[in-house]
């Protein structure tokens, strides 16, 4: 899979079958769409391609809160590649892109992505003042020689609930990591380098890996979670805390993972943490001894949940 960070740098060798959208989180609805696109491209000897954007338009327009993204651009591109997408273009979204006329942007797609088919959602629009809506793009296709495929980007789960990135964010904000996993088709994951913290966990017998998670990526609601930690090709059971550590007078929100049955120095290593189940809310304990007793129970419960779960 080729990941290009600007449309101007792209030049496809074959005909481009192109989907345009944010695809944040690459949830089940996205996955169904993009697998269909990849199959269509292969049948036509085309190049399955995704054009996406960073930053998110909601962020640029001030419509997003802190920690908005479900994936980093690199995580998103890797997930798209696993779905059969051969070229991902992450186009910078800024005031220059906002002001481009829709017909001019279509010409860029034709030039750089050798556009044969353009796949968009029914409410999609591009270009200055969103002039490039479906009707406009269909007319452009007839004039310039590409096909417009209008698809439904939003799917529903087994209970009939719509799946979209906003609902995934809402589930995470409520601590419902199991529901988020159902909509994503996988446990929600954050990645980060292991950095030095306060070392309080080691002092109380439960050393933790303090993860330097991207400060724009969404985190589950503060609390304690059971999950999987991936480290250099190995997978470990873990109990993780997301929050302020109120027993120790709080501070900034941190993600700290206690890897079970593990005793190695992993500072500066990169970890991926998958959230499987919420164990409890974060709370302040009256003493360190009470906290330690609760952590022991968290570990017992987390181990039981993970031992019964499919190992990734």
N, C-alpha and C positions, 0 to 999 in steps of 0.2 A: 504494500500500500504506500502510495506517495502522498506526503502531507506538504502542501504548499501554503505559504502564509500571505500571499497576495495574488489576486487574480491576474495582475499584470505579469506575473512570473510564470503563469501556466501556459502550456502549449501541448494539447493532447494530440497523439499520433492518429488515433482512431476517432470515429464519430462518438460524441459525448451524449450519453443518456443521463441527464442531470436533474437532481432534486435540489431545491433551494429551500432552506429553512434553518431554524436554530438548532433543533434536535438536541436540546439540553437534556441530559440524563439518558438519552437513547432508550426510552421506555418501550413497552411491548407494542404500542401503536406505531412508533417509529420503526421498530424492528420488522414488523409485518410489511410495512410499506417498502423498506429498503431491500428486503429480501426479494420482493416482487420486482423492484427496479433492477437488481443485480441479475435476476433470471432473464428479464427482458433484454438487458444489454448483452448478455452472453448469446442469446438466441439471434441477435442482430450483429454479432461481432463488434459490438460497441464497447465503450469504456464506461462502466458504472461510476458516476461521479456525484459528489455532494459539494455544493457551495453553501457554506455557513458563515457566521459572522462572530467577531469578537472585537470590542465588548458587545454584550447584549444590548439591543436597542433600548430596552427598558432601563438599563443602567445609564446609558447616554442621555436619555430623556428625563431622568430623575424619577422614574416610576418604580424603581426597585429599592428594597431595603438592603441592609448589610447582609453579607453572606447569602447571595442570591443564587449562585451557580450550583448545579448538581454535578457537574464534571468540569475539570480543567479542559482547555482546548486540546491538550495532548491525550487525555483520557478519552475524550469524545472521538477523536480521530482514530485511536486504537480500536475502540468499540465498533466504529463504522467499518473499519478494515475487516474485522472478524465477521461482519455481515455480508462481505463480498464486495464492498466498495473499493475500487482500485485507486481512486484519486479523491482526496479531500482538500478543498481550498477553504482556508479560514481567512476570510476577507476582513480587514480592519473596518469597523463601522464608526464613522465620524461625521462631522458636519459636511465634509466634501462629498461623501457617499450619499448623505441625506439629500443633497442639493442636485444630484445628477438627474438628468431627464431619463425617463424610462426607456425611450427608444435608444438612447446612447448606451445605456447599460445592457440592453439586449444585444447591441452590436459588439460589446465587449465579450459577452457570452459566446457569440458566434465566432469571434476572432480567436479567443484564448481556449475555449472548451470545445470547439468544433461542434457546436450544438446541433443535435438531430432531434432530440426530444427533451422537453422541459416539463418536469413534474412539480406541481405546486398544489397547495391546499386551496379549498374553495374561497377562503377569505384572504388569500395572499394578494399582496400588492407591493410593488417596488417603485423606486424613483421618486422624484420631487412630488411632494404632497400626495404620495401613494397613487399617482396617476396610472401606474402600470398594473391595473387590476386584471382579472381573468379575461374579460372581454377585450381589453387592450392587447393582452399578450396573445390571445387567439388570433386577433387580426394581424399582429406582428408575425406570427407563425405562418399565416397564409401568404403574407407579403414576402417574407424573407426565407421561407423554406424549411421551417422546423415544425414539429408537432407539439401541441400543448396537451398534456395529460393532467386533468384535474382529479385529485385524489383526496380521500378523507384521511387526515393525519391523526384524528382522535379515535381511539377504539374504546371498548368497554370491557370490564372484567366479568367474571362469572356471575356476579350479582347485579349486572347491568349498570354499574357505576362507571362514568367516563374516566378514561385514563388520559391525563395530560401532565405536563411538567409542573403546573401550578398546584395540582392536587398532590403530587409527590412532595413538593415543598411543604404543603400543609400537613401531610402525614408526618414528615420529619419534625416539623415544629411542634407537633403534639406528642412526639416520642413514639409514634406508631411505626416502628421500623419494619415490623412484619408486613404491614399493609403496603408500605413503600416497596418492599421487596417483591410483593405480588405484582405490583404495577410495573416495576422495573424488569422483572424476570430474573432477578439476582439480588443478593443483599446489597444495600447501599454501602458504598466504599469511599473512604478518604485515604489519602496518601501523605506521607511527610517524612522528613529526615528526623532521626532521633537526636534530640538536643539536650543539653544539660538543664535540669530543673532545680528544684529545692532539695532533692534527694531525701525527702521525708519518707517516701514509700520504703526505701531500703532500710531506714532506721527503725521502721515498725514491722519489718519482716515481709513486706510486699513491694518489692522494687517494681517501678513502672518505667515504661519507655515513654518519654515526653515527646510527642510528635509535633513537628512544626508544619501544621496543616495550612494550606493556602488560605489566606485571610478573607477571600471572597467566596469560598465554597461553603454551602449550607451544612450545618451540623444538626444532628438530632437534638431534641430538647434535653436540657441539662439532666443528667442522671447517670445510672450505672447500667452497663449493657454487657451481654455475652456476645462474643464474636470470634471471628477468625483473623489471625494476623499472618500475613504472607511476608516472608523475609528470604530473599535470595533463593527462590525456588522451593523453600520449605514452608509448611503451614503449621501453625500452632494454635491451641485453644487459648482464649484470652478473656479476661474481665476488664472492661475499660470504663473509665470515668470521663464524662464530658461535663465541665462546669468550673466553678470558682473555688472549690475546696473550702467550704465555709467553716469547717472545724479548725482550719488553720488561718482564719481571718480573711479568707477570700482572695481576690486578685482577678486577673484577666481570665477569660475562659480558656481552658486548656483541654487537650485530648491526651489522656494518659492510659496506656494499656499495660496491664499486668499479664505477662505471658506465663501460662501454667507449665509447671515441670520444665523450667528454663532457667539457666544460669550462665549467661554469656555477656560480655561487654559488646554492646551494639551501637555505641555512640557513633554518629555520622552515617549510620546505615539508613537505607530507605525502607520504610514499612508501609504496607497496605493493610488497613483495618476494615473488615466487613462487619456490619452490625446485624446480628441475628435476632436478638431478643432483648427487650428492656427488662431489667431486673427490679429496679426501683428508682424513685426520685432521689436527687441529691438533697442531703439535709445536714444540718449542723448537729454534731454529737457533743454531749456534755463533757466527754473525756476522750483521750486517745485510746484508752482501753476499750471503751464502748465502740469506737470506730473500728478497732481491730477485730472485735468480736463480730461486728456486722460484716466486715470484709470476708472473714472466714465463711460466713453463711453465703455471701455472694459467690464465693469461689465454688462452694459445694453445689449451689443451684446452677451456676453457669456451666460447670463441668457436666452436670446431668443433662442440661438442655443441649449442649453441643455434642455430647456423646450419642444422643438420640437423633441428631440432625444429620443429613447427608453431608459427608465431608467434601469440600470443594476440591 
